[in-house]
Amino acid sequence: VQLVESGGGSVQTGGSLRLSCAASGSTASKYAMGWFLQASGDEREGVASIVSDGTTTYASSVKGRFTISKDSTENTLYLQMNNLKPEDTGMYYCALDLDPSTLTPSLSPLHYNYWGQGTQVTVSS
């Protein structure tokens, strides 16, 4: 399994970015996937997760601003980030839970088996 993120960059407060995660094989449709943020010096924390039936969950800090989605035909996971804040700055990773029985989205990194290399997001005030 390979996960490749893209779409990061530098924006000002209030700006928007759309992150993409291209997954090898037919993984986006079958398994749970998530986005995680690791700020400098901090632990990796869950931002958003989506499972096979489209059920989603979000960290309280991003609810109403970020939207996770997937395109099964393109086997790609997305994270639309609006109204970005400086505290959203960090490396964003997509992750895959290769357990087909996972039906509940999770923001815990412990549930995920595969990780991409990350894409940097920097939000300036």
Salt bridges, closest charged atoms under 4 A:
ASP88 OD2 - ARG65 NH1 2.80
